[in-house]
Amino acid sequence: MTQPTPGACALPDIAGTPRDAADRAAELSELGILDTPSERAYDDLAAVAAHVCAAPVALVSLLDSDRQWFKAEIGLGLRELGLDRTICVHTLASGGELTIPDLTVDPRTANSPLVTEDGYRFYAGAGIPGRNGVFLGALCVLDHVPRPEGLTAGQKATLAALARQISTLFENRRTLALVAKREAELAANERRFRVMTSAMPQMVWTTLPDGFHDYYNDRWYEFTGVPSGSTDGEGWNDMFHPEDQQEAWTRWRRSLETGEPYEIEYRLRHHSGAYRWTLGRAMPIRDADGKIERWFGTCTDIDDLKRAEGEARKLAAIVSASKDFIGLAGLDGRVDHLNEAAMALVGLPDLKAARALSIPDFFTPESRLALQDTVMPAVRRDGWWEGELSLRHVATGECIAVRSTLFTVRDATGAVAGYATVTRDLREAKRSEEARDLLIRELSHRIKNIFAVVGGLAALTARSDPASKPFAAAFRERLGALARAHEYVRPHSPDSAPAVAGQTVLGLMRLLMAAYTEGGRERVAITGDDVEIGERTATALALIMHEQATNAVKYGGLSRAGGQVALTGIRSDGRYVLTWAESGGPVVEAKPSRKGFGTVLAERSVAGQLDGMLEHEWAPGGLVMRLDVPVANLRF
């Protein structure tokens, strides 16, 4: 039992059990009746109760979790009361029927504010049963005077009957709400169906079980141009090409007889008067018993697909080559096809817009000249061309750096049928290259500053100590040589690469090895055949030989005062062999157990960039290294 607060009546657990309370709350929520406006049907039942029981107050009371709310009330003037004023809870606790002749005498109600403050003396109530056997509230009457005799048997029976009638009204309310919900769902489904079919690119139609066409979506009428409703029933067949009508009828009748899915290709008359190939499909919609309720069908325009079958072989070659920008053009240069990536890259809205252009329209003026003078002649002559060009964004005019592969496309007979391109956007790669070059230049600048600071310190020392001037001069000369060598071995972009026009292999070696001159004696003796060297090869070769010289100073022939290196070039049979032979250094006892990072990097550079070979011979008298590369590769 709930403990009463001072001045309140003793309240029982109004639900009987926690499960009852939950069931009551759930059913009231489902009914959605709490806090609804007054309704005449409930008001009339309350009035009948008041009249039959000759009571000034009658209430249709529903017990919420924290209040009692009145769906109808006669004589009270309020729509709800707190649970401290409720008496109906005792009706529920008493099994749905309760009469209290004198509220001031009954210990359950004697201290209720309804009695002590509002002056009520008599109560009678009948429980309102819910669907799950739990009382939702009570129909009750109240009087300000006690009634020792209570109610008559007829009055009690009438009060109980009226309470059951209220329960029936609740059930009717529930049924009406369910019907309204289902009608709303059906209407919503119908709206969704029409919206869905209107949004579909295909023509959509439905028929009754016997095949009578009773619905077409907007696409059908847009495609055919016929008046709405003119193709209902069997009028649809006249829209087919005369040569296709009989086959379409035969297959449709078979589907109606067997319930098998319907599928056929036929030529359907377009609103322009032309017949276009169309794929017709239909599926039966069955009820729970498997009986066909309707047929749902679509018509899909496949005319362009039919025409594209001849072009499929061309597109297959492009698709198999790349997933980037893909384009196809005819022999006249007019665009036949672009994939989505291509149109997005250059800002074209659709394929129709793309087909209004030719190959040169996609490029910047500079790239158009290259296309005319170099690219297309190479494609026609060799069948392909690859290199960097610049596309032009149609909307913004932005220059788009790309790497393009252009090649011819041949038909089934082997004849050239057009041109294709597979192109990759280089903008991000270019930005990354610029960022990397900026970082490299910054690092190089700082290293040069270090060389300058060290040289300045040497000069400062020489000014304060005249005896050290020769040493300082030689030291600064070596620093300068090291600085020049550093400029070659650091990574370069095309803009930052040192000029090597007319440069040769041995000339580059003399520049790099100038730092190792001692007392006027060149510790690296450079002799032999010489060949011209290109920019890319110069950087790679400089990196390899600078690493070799550094190792010689730390561990090899240049680590001792008397040691030296013989650097010899020999050209023979299209190859060039550069030999580095150390002597006068520490005795080489055995081949190193592992390769250092510099050695691994050098071997990879020779193999990957120069297509050559790098050999090391660990002789007791000193290391001998042989670099063997094709002469032709040195010119790049």
C-alpha positions in Angstrom: 0.0 0.0 0.0 1.1 3.5 -0.7 1.7 5.5 2.5 -0.6 8.6 2.5 0.8 12.0 3.0 -0.6 14.1 5.9 -4.2 15.2 5.1 -4.5 12.7 2.2 -6.5 9.5 2.0 -4.8 6.2 2.1 -4.2 5.1 -1.6 -3.9 1.5 -2.7 -1.5 0.5 -5.4 -3.9 1.6 -8.2 -2.7 -1.0 -10.6 -2.9 -3.9 -8.3 0.5 -5.0 -9.6 3.3 -3.2 -11.5 2.3 -5.2 -14.5 -1.3 -3.9 -14.2 0.0 -0.3 -14.1 2.2 -0.9 -17.2 -0.7 -2.5 -19.1 -3.1 0.4 -18.1 -0.6 3.0 -19.2 0.1 1.2 -22.5 -3.6 0.8 -23.4 -4.4 4.5 -22.6 -1.4 5.5 -24.7 -2.6 3.3 -27.6 -6.1 4.7 -27.3 -4.7 8.2 -27.4 -7.7 9.4 -25.4 -6.0 11.3 -22.6 -6.4 15.1 -22.9 -8.7 14.9 -25.9 -11.7 17.3 -26.2 -15.1 16.5 -24.8 -17.3 14.2 -26.9 -21.0 14.0 -26.8 -21.2 10.2 -26.6 -19.2 10.2 -23.3 -21.0 13.3 -22.0 -24.4 11.6 -22.6 -23.3 8.5 -20.7 -22.1 10.6 -17.7 -25.5 12.5 -17.8 -27.4 9.2 -17.8 -25.4 8.1 -14.8 -26.1 11.3 -12.9 -29.8 11.1 -13.7 -30.3 7.4 -12.9 -28.4 7.8 -9.6 -29.9 11.2 -8.8 -26.4 12.5 -8.2 -25.1 16.1 -8.7 -21.8 14.9 -10.0 -20.9 12.1 -12.5 -17.4 11.4 -13.9 -15.9 9.2 -16.6 -12.6 8.9 -14.8 -9.3 7.5 -16.3 -6.4 6.8 -14.1 -3.1 8.0 -15.4 0.2 7.4 -13.6 0.1 10.7 -11.7 -3.5 12.0 -12.0 -7.1 11.1 -12.7 -8.4 12.6 -15.9 -12.0 13.0 -16.9 -13.2 12.2 -20.4 -16.6 13.5 -19.3 -17.8 15.3 -16.2 -21.1 16.5 -14.9 -21.3 19.0 -12.0 -17.5 19.0 -11.1 -16.2 21.7 -13.4 -12.7 20.2 -13.7 -11.1 17.9 -16.2 -8.6 16.3 -13.9 -7.6 15.9 -10.2 -4.5 14.8 -8.4 -4.4 11.2 -7.1 -4.6 12.6 -3.5 -8.3 13.4 -4.3 -9.1 10.2 -6.1 -11.6 7.6 -4.8 -11.8 5.7 -8.1 -8.6 3.9 -7.2 -10.5 2.1 -4.5 -13.1 1.0 -7.1 -10.3 -0.6 -9.1 -8.8 -2.2 -5.9 -12.3 -3.5 -5.0 -12.7 -5.4 -8.3 -14.5 -2.8 -10.3 -17.6 -2.1 -8.0 -17.6 0.2 -5.0 -20.2 2.1 -3.0 -19.3 4.2 0.1 -22.5 5.5 1.8 -20.6 8.0 4.0 -17.1 9.1 2.9 -16.4 10.7 6.3 -16.8 7.4 8.1 -14.8 5.1 5.7 -11.2 5.1 6.8 -10.1 4.9 3.1 -11.6 8.2 2.3 -12.2 10.1 5.6 -9.0 12.2 5.2 -9.3 12.8 1.5 -9.2 16.5 0.5 -12.2 15.6 -1.7 -14.1 15.0 1.6 -12.4 17.4 4.1 -12.1 20.3 1.7 -14.6 19.8 -1.1 -17.4 18.4 1.2 -18.3 15.2 -0.7 -20.0 12.6 1.4 -21.2 9.8 -1.0 -19.5 7.8 -3.7 -20.4 5.0 -6.1 -18.4 3.7 -9.0 -18.2 1.0 -11.6 -14.9 0.0 -13.2 -14.3 0.6 -17.0 -12.7 -2.6 -18.3 -9.9 -2.5 -20.8 -9.0 -4.9 -23.5 -6.4 -6.8 -21.4 -8.7 -7.3 -18.3 -7.2 -4.3 -16.5 -9.6 -1.5 -15.4 -8.7 1.8 -17.1 -10.7 3.9 -14.7 -14.3 4.2 -13.4 -17.7 5.7 -14.1 -18.6 7.2 -10.8 -21.2 9.5 -9.1 -20.7 11.8 -6.1 -23.1 13.6 -3.7 -22.6 16.1 -0.9 -24.9 14.2 1.4 -24.4 10.7 2.7 -26.7 7.9 1.5 -26.9 5.2 4.2 -29.0 3.1 1.9 -26.4 3.4 -1.0 -27.7 2.7 -4.5 -30.6 0.5 -5.5 -29.9 -2.7 -7.4 -31.2 -1.2 -10.5 -28.9 1.9 -10.2 -25.9 -0.3 -9.6 -26.7 -2.5 -12.7 -27.2 0.7 -14.8 -23.9 2.2 -13.6 -22.1 -1.1 -14.5 -23.8 -1.2 -17.9 -22.9 2.4 -18.7 -19.2 1.6 -17.7 -19.2 -1.3 -20.2 -20.7 1.0 -22.8 -17.8 3.3 -22.3 -15.4 0.4 -22.8 -17.3 -0.3 -26.1 -16.8 3.3 -27.2 -13.1 2.8 -26.5 -13.0 -0.3 -28.7 -14.9 1.6 -31.4 -12.3 4.4 -31.1 -9.5 1.9 -31.5 -11.1 0.3 -34.5 -11.8 3.6 -36.2 -8.2 4.7 -35.6 -6.9 1.4 -37.1 -9.1 1.8 -40.1 -8.0 5.4 -40.5 -4.3 4.3 -40.2 -4.7 1.6 -42.8 -6.6 3.9 -45.2 -3.8 6.5 -44.7 -1.2 3.8 -45.4 -3.0 2.7 -48.5 -3.3 6.2 -49.7 0.4 6.8 -48.9 1.3 3.6 -50.7 -0.6 4.7 -53.8 1.1 8.1 -53.7 4.5 6.5 -53.3 3.7 4.1 -56.1 2.8 7.0 -58.4 5.7 9.1 -57.4 8.1 6.2 -57.8 6.8 5.3 -61.2 6.8 8.9 -62.3 10.4 9.2 -61.2 11.5 6.0 -63.0 13.2 6.5 -66.4 11.3 3.5 -67.8 7.7 3.5 -69.0 5.6 1.7 -66.3 2.2 0.1 -66.7 -0.1 -2.2 -64.8 -3.0 -4.5 -65.8 -5.8 -6.4 -64.1 -5.4 -10.2 -63.8 -6.9 -10.7 -67.2 -4.4 -8.4 -68.9 -6.6 -5.3 -69.2 -4.2 -2.3 -69.1 -5.4 0.3 -66.6 -2.4 2.4 -65.7 0.5 4.0 -67.5 3.0 6.4 -65.9 4.0 9.8 -67.4 7.0 8.4 -69.2 4.7 6.3 -71.4 2.7 9.3 -72.6 5.9 11.5 -72.9 7.5 8.8 -75.1 4.5 7.9 -77.3 2.8 11.3 -77.3 -0.7 9.7 -77.2 -3.5 11.2 -75.2 -4.0 10.0 -71.6 -6.1 6.8 -71.4 -6.0 6.1 -75.2 -4.0 3.0 -74.8 -6.0 1.4 -71.9 -7.4 -2.0 -72.5 -5.9 -3.5 -75.7 -5.1 -0.2 -77.5 -1.4 -0.6 -76.6 -0.7 -3.2 -79.3 -1.3 -0.6 -82.1 1.8 1.3 -80.8 4.1 -1.5 -81.9 5.7 -1.9 -85.2 3.4 -3.9 -87.5 6.1 -6.6 -87.8 6.3 -7.0 -84.0 2.6 -6.9 -83.1 1.8 -10.6 -83.5 4.8 -11.9 -81.5 4.1 -9.4 -78.7 0.5 -10.6 -78.5 1.5 -14.2 -78.6 4.0 -13.9 -75.7 1.6 -11.7 -73.6 -1.3 -14.2 -74.0 1.1 -17.0 -72.9 2.1 -15.1 -69.8 -1.5 -14.5 -68.9 -2.3 -18.2 -69.3 0.7 -19.5 -67.4 1.6 -16.7 -65.0 5.2 -16.8 -66.4 7.1 -13.5 -66.5 6.7 -11.5 -69.8 9.8 -10.3 -71.7 10.2 -9.2 -75.3 12.0 -6.7 -77.5 9.9 -4.8 -79.9 9.9 -1.5 -81.8 7.6 1.0 -80.1 6.4 4.1 -82.0 8.0 7.3 -80.6 6.1 10.6 -80.5 8.4 11.7 -83.4 6.9 9.0 -85.6 10.1 6.9 -85.5 10.1 3.3 -84.1 12.6 2.8 -81.3 13.7 -0.6 -79.9 12.2 -1.2 -76.5 12.5 -3.9 -73.9 9.1 -4.9 -72.5 8.9 -6.8 -69.2 6.1 -7.7 -66.8 5.8 -9.7 -63.5 2.7 -11.0 -61.8 1.8 -9.7 -58.3 0.3 -12.5 -56.3 -1.7 -12.6 -53.1 -0.9 -14.8 -50.1 -2.6 -17.8 -51.8 -0.6 -17.4 -55.0 -3.4 -15.9 -57.0 -2.5 -13.2 -59.5 -3.8 -9.8 -58.3 -2.2 -7.6 -60.9 0.6 -7.4 -63.5 3.4 -4.9 -63.2 5.3 -4.1 -66.3 7.9 -1.7 -67.7 9.1 -0.6 -71.2 12.7 0.5 -71.5 14.1 2.4 -74.5 17.0 0.3 -75.6 17.4 1.9 -79.1 20.6 3.7 -78.2 21.9 0.5 -76.7 21.1 -1.4 -79.9 23.0 1.2 -81.9 25.9 1.1 -79.5 26.5 -2.6 -79.9 28.7 -1.9 -82.9 30.7 0.6 -80.8 31.1 -1.8 -77.8 34.3 -3.3 -79.1 35.9 0.1 -79.4 34.9 1.1 -75.8 36.0 -2.3 -74.5 39.6 -1.5 -75.6 39.5 1.8 -73.7 37.9 0.4 -70.6 40.4 -2.4 -70.4 43.3 0.1 -70.7 42.4 2.5 -67.9 39.8 3.6 -65.4 40.8 7.3 -65.7 39.7 9.8 -68.3 38.4 7.7 -71.2 37.5 9.2 -74.5 36.7 8.0 -78.0 36.6 10.0 -81.2 35.9 9.2 -84.9 38.4 9.6 -87.7 37.2 13.2 -88.2 38.1 14.0 -84.6 34.5 14.4 -83.4 33.9 13.0 -79.9 31.8 9.8 -79.8 32.1 9.0 -76.2 33.5 10.2 -72.8 33.2 8.5 -69.5 31.9 10.2 -66.4 35.5 10.9 -65.1 36.3 12.6 -68.4 33.3 14.9 -68.4 33.8 15.7 -64.7 37.5 16.6 -65.3 36.8 19.1 -68.0 33.4 20.3 -66.7 31.0 19.0 -69.3 27.4 18.5 -68.1 26.6 15.5 -70.2 27.5 13.4 -73.3 25.4 15.5 -75.6 27.6 18.5 -74.8 30.7 16.4 -75.2 29.6 15.2 -78.7 29.5 18.8 -79.9 33.3 19.0 -79.5 36.3 17.7 -81.3 39.7 16.6 -79.9 41.4 20.0 -80.1 38.6 21.7 -78.2 39.7 20.0 -75.0 43.2 21.5 -75.0 44.9 24.8 -74.2 46.3 26.7 -77.2 49.9 25.5 -76.5 48.8 21.9 -76.3 46.7 22.3 -79.5 49.9 23.2 -81.4 51.6 20.2 -79.9 48.6 18.1 -80.8 48.7 19.3 -84.4 52.5 19.2 -85.0 53.6 16.3 -82.9 50.9 14.2 -81.2 48.5 13.3 -84.0 51.2 12.7 -86.6 52.8 10.3 -84.2 49.5 8.5 -83.5 48.8 8.1 -87.2 52.3 7.0 -87.9 53.0 4.8 -84.9 49.6 4.0 -83.6 50.1 5.7 -80.2 51.7 8.6 -78.4 52.3 9.3 -74.7 53.3 12.4 -72.9 52.2 15.5 -70.9 49.6 17.9 -72.2 47.2 20.5 -70.8 43.5 20.2 -70.9 41.1 23.2 -70.6 38.2 23.2 -68.2 35.1 24.1 -70.2 33.4 26.2 -67.6 36.3 27.9 -65.7 39.1 27.8 -68.3 41.4 26.2 -65.8 44.6 24.7 -67.3 44.7 21.0 -66.2 48.0 19.2 -66.4 47.6 15.6 -67.6 49.5 12.7 -68.9 47.8 11.3 -72.0 48.1 8.2 -73.9 46.5 8.5 -77.4 46.1 5.5 -79.7 44.2 4.3 -82.7 41.2 2.0 -82.4 40.6 -0.6 -85.0 37.4 -2.3 -86.1 36.9 -6.1 -86.7 38.6 -5.9 -90.0 41.7 -4.2 -88.6 41.1 -0.9 -90.2 41.5 2.3 -88.1 38.1 3.3 -87.0 38.9 6.2 -84.7 41.1 7.5 -81.8 41.0 6.9 -78.1 42.7 8.4 -75.1 43.4 7.3 -71.6 44.4 10.4 -69.5 45.4 10.9 -65.9 45.1 14.2 -64.0 48.5 15.3 -62.9 47.5 18.4 -60.9 47.9 16.7 -57.5 51.2 15.1 -58.5 52.4 18.5 -59.8 51.5 20.2 -56.5 53.3 17.4 -54.6 56.3 17.9 -56.8 56.3 21.6 -56.2 56.0 21.2 -52.5 58.9 18.6 -52.5 61.1 20.9 -54.7 60.4 23.8 -52.3 61.5 21.7 -49.4 64.6 20.5 -51.2 65.5 24.0 -52.2 65.0 25.2 -48.6 67.3 22.4 -47.3 69.9 23.1 -50.0 69.8 26.8 -49.1 70.5 26.1 -45.5 73.3 23.7 -46.4 74.8 26.4 -48.6 74.5 28.8 -45.7 76.4 26.3 -43.5 79.2 26.1 -46.1 79.3 29.9 -46.2 79.4 30.2 -42.5 82.2 27.7 -42.2 84.1 29.5 -45.0 83.6 32.8 -43.3 84.9 31.4 -40.0 88.0 30.2 -41.9 88.5 33.6 -43.5 88.1 35.3 -40.1 90.7 33.0 -38.6 93.1 33.7 -41.4 92.8 37.5 -40.9 93.7 37.2 -37.2 96.5 34.6 -37.8 98.4 35.3 -41.0 100.3 32.0 -40.7 97.1 30.1 -41.3 96.2 31.9 -44.5 97.4 29.1 -46.8 95.5 26.5 -44.8 92.3 28.7 -44.8 92.6 29.3 -48.6 92.9 25.6 -49.3 90.1 24.8 -46.8 87.7 27.3 -48.4 88.6 25.9 -51.9 87.6 22.5 -50.7 84.4 23.8 -49.2 83.5 25.4 -52.5 84.1 22.1 -54.3 81.9 20.3 -51.8 79.2 22.9 -52.2 79.3 22.4 -56.0 79.2 18.6 -55.5 76.2 19.0 -53.2 74.4 21.0 -55.9 74.7 18.0 -58.2 73.8 15.2 -55.8 70.7 16.8 -54.2 67.3 16.0 -55.9 66.2 18.4 -58.6 63.1 19.5 -60.4 63.4 20.5 -64.1 63.6 24.1 -63.0 66.3 23.7 -60.3 68.6 21.2 -62.2 72.1 22.6 -62.8 73.0 23.3 -66.4 74.9 20.3 -68.0 74.8 21.4 -71.6 78.1 20.1 -73.1 79.0 18.3 -69.9 80.9 15.1 -70.0 81.3 12.2 -67.6 84.9 12.9 -66.8 84.3 16.7 -66.6 81.6 16.0 -64.0 84.0 13.7 -62.1 86.7 16.5 -62.0 84.1 18.9 -60.7 82.9 16.5 -57.9 86.4 15.3 -57.0 88.0 18.8 -56.8 87.4 18.8 -53.0 89.8 15.9 -52.6 92.9 17.8 -53.9 95.7 17.9 -51.3 98.9 20.1 -51.5 98.3 20.6 -55.3 98.1 16.8 -55.8 94.9 15.3 -57.1 94.2 12.3 -54.9 91.6 11.1 -57.4 93.3 10.7 -60.7 90.8 10.9 -63.6 91.8 9.5 -67.0 90.5 7.6 -70.0 87.6 7.9 -72.5 85.0 10.6 -72.1 81.4 10.8 -73.3 78.6 13.4 -73.1 76.2 13.2 -70.2 72.6 14.3 -69.9 70.8 16.1 -67.0 69.1 13.0 -65.4 72.1 10.8 -65.8 74.4 13.5 -64.3 72.4 13.7 -61.1 72.3 10.0 -60.7 76.0 9.5 -61.5 77.0 12.4 -59.2 75.0 10.8 -56.3 76.7 7.5 -56.8 80.3 8.8 -57.1 79.8 11.4 -54.3 78.8 8.5 -52.0 81.8 6.4 -53.2 84.2 9.3 -52.4 82.7 9.9 -49.0 83.1 6.2 -48.1 86.7 6.3 -49.4 87.5 9.2 -47.1 85.9 7.5 -44.1 87.1 3.9 -44.6 89.1 3.4 -47.9 91.9 4.8 -50.0 91.4 8.4 -49.1 91.4 7.8 -45.3 95.2 7.8 -45.2 97.6 10.5 -46.3 99.3 8.4 -49.0 96.1 6.8 -50.4 94.6 7.7 -53.7 92.0 6.7 -56.3 92.3 6.0 -60.0 89.1 6.9 -61.8 89.2 5.6 -65.4 86.6 5.7 -68.2 86.6 3.1 -71.1 84.2 3.2 -74.0 83.7 0.0 -76.0 81.0 -1.6 -78.2 78.3 0.9 -77.2 79.0 0.7 -73.5 80.9 2.8 -71.0 82.7 1.4 -68.0 83.8 3.8 -65.3 86.3 2.1 -62.9 87.0 3.4 -59.4 90.2 1.7 -58.0 91.5 2.6 -54.5 95.0 2.1 -53.2 97.2 3.1 -50.2 94.4 2.7 -47.8 93.7 0.2 -45.0 94.1 -3.5 -46.1 90.7 -5.0 -47.1 90.5 -8.2 -45.2 87.1 -9.4 -46.4 83.9 -8.4 -48.2 81.6 -6.6 -45.8 78.9 -8.8 -44.2 76.2 -6.4 -45.2 75.5 -3.6 -47.7 75.1 -0.1 -46.4 72.2 2.2 -47.4 74.4 4.2 -49.8 75.5 1.0 -51.6 72.0 -0.3 -51.9 70.8 3.1 -53.2 73.6 3.3 -55.7 72.9 -0.2 -57.1 69.2 0.6 -57.5 70.0 3.9 -59.2 72.3 2.2 -61.7 69.8 -0.5 -62.5 66.6 1.6 -62.5 67.8 4.9 -64.0 70.8 3.9 -66.1 69.9 0.3 -67.0 73.4 -0.6 -66.1 75.4 -2.8 -63.7 77.4 -1.9 -60.6 80.1 -4.3 -59.4 82.4 -4.2 -56.3 85.6 -6.1 -56.0 87.0 -6.2 -52.4 90.7 -6.7 -53.2 93.3 -6.6 -50.4 94.9 -3.5 -51.8 91.7 -1.6 -52.0 88.2 -1.5 -53.3 87.6 -1.7 -57.1 84.2 -0.5 -58.3 83.0 -0.9 -61.9 80.0 1.0 -63.3 78.9 -0.4 -66.7 76.1 1.4 -68.6 75.0 1.7 -72.2 76.5 4.9 -73.8 73.0 5.9 -75.2 71.6 6.0 -71.7 74.2 8.5 -70.5 72.7 11.2 -72.7 69.3 11.5 -71.0 
